[in-house]
Amino acid sequence: MDLQLKNFECTIRKLFAERLNHKVCYHNLDHTLSIVAKVNEIGLYYQMGEIELEDLFLAGWLHDVGYWGGVALDHEKRGADFARDFLSKFGISESRIEAICEAILATKVPQQPKSLMDSIICDADLYHLSSDQCYAQTLLLMKENEQLNERPVVLLDWLKNSEKFMENHHYHTDYALKFYQTGKNENLIFLQSKIAELEKVEMKSSQ
């Protein structure tokens, strides 16, 4: 990693520590580091060049900074706006900045990637759907939602919404389809089993 990228990472880590709302327990530094690692993993699979890998690195770090203030709505646009201003301070060219901003905006659900770079960050952002931490991450996201909106969420309702989300979601890269899809399918089955368990409990309690 060259000095420019080291300076960027040092600065953005400091900003995460200073600016991230403490109620944001999912879209935080841990999530960001995971996405940074995943975009690099997928980028290397596609044998992307040094500049493209750097752009993925930068996009991965910046894709959720729009959550810093604790507001989910339109966080992608806030993230892109921040990235446009922030990256200019590190000597990144305008064309590269625009590509990075487009990648950040592409992560808005429903995802609509227009390039390989867009597709890579979209798939990395939802990698957790395929991981063995999927259910735990689903619960963590529910906790964040409760904290940001300051109201409780019914677990069964949340899991049913998560089920719909997983059923409607699809990966975009051949890499994710090859390496993530099976895990996602297994996690969806597990999620449906948890829903069935909760529905049984709810049915018994209503009798």
Buried (B, 14 or more C-beta within 10 A) or exposed (E): EEEEBEEBBEEBBEBBEEEBBEBBBBBBBEBBBBBBBBBBBBBEBBEBEEEBBBBBBBBBBBBBBBBBEBEEEEBBBBBBBBBBEBBEEEEBEEEBBEBBBBBBBBBBEEBEBEEBBBBBBBBBBBBBBBBEEBBEBBBBBBBBBBBBEEEEEEEBEBBBEBBEBBEEBBBBBEBBBEBBBEBBEEBBEEBBEBBEEBEEEEEEEEE
